[in-house]
Amino acid sequence: MGGTTWYWVAQAWRLVPGALRIMSLYDVAVDWPMTFEELDPFYQEAEQIWGIH
């Protein structure tokens, strides 16, 4: 292991809505079993806990 596997620089990027629908949009991989709208409240809760502004 090496590179960025050795440390975390406090970056937790949100997925963009299209990333959850890869199969529907690009005909590769599979779509997530939830929508971005269903996931968003969990992002908001985590960001509040982490103090993201």
C-alpha positions, 0 to 999 in steps of 0.5 A, a space after each residue: 500500500 502507498 500513496 493516499 492509502 497512508 493518510 486521510 486529508 479530511 476530504 470527503 467529496 459528495 457524489 454527484 447525482 449522475 454518479 448514482 445512475 451510471 448504468 442509466 446514463 452511460 450503459 456501464 456498471 450498475 445504478 445505485 439502489 437509491 436516488 441522490 434525493 434519498 442520500 442527500 439527508 445523510 450527507 447533510 447530517 454528516 456535514 453537520 456532525 463534521 462541521 462542514 461549512 
